[in-house]
Amino acid sequence: MIKGYIEINKDICKGCELCIEACPQGSLRLSTHINTRGYRYVELVEQNCTGCTNCALVCPDVAITVFREQKPKKAV
């Protein structure tokens, strides 16, 4: 299975929750903390991200960056 991880820019997230609904792994939730703009922001709660990019594609504020780990090379 491919592993991925995301970085969320909490200062520009406005907590619209679109990414939470788009995540097939259920890795995201709305934080109980408030950012500098006065919004509750999204945070990663499960380390089961596959790097599918669904969250980043639906984010209207471009607050999410997705990274994927390299696949291990097969031995020849």
Steps between C-alpha positions, in 0.01 A plus 500: 500500500624847415556728797446871490479796729355846488589841629218736587559874508284565805527877461309505170258212567148622567360167616254441216532122563501408129828313544362304794216372284734428207751292699430128436727402792325718761833660589379856561288682755421854602730627775372639826754784466449825308743642243610863462200574277251375760415165339526147629744331265537143375760269651636154424391247762584164341834403346329293230530749214557341158577825320187479285482884475121514540531745789726738309282489189187615683667762722381844382780676690785277378594440862602134454818363344521125438822299495551134406779270603691328223405143422770257602688367200457132428807281520606364164 
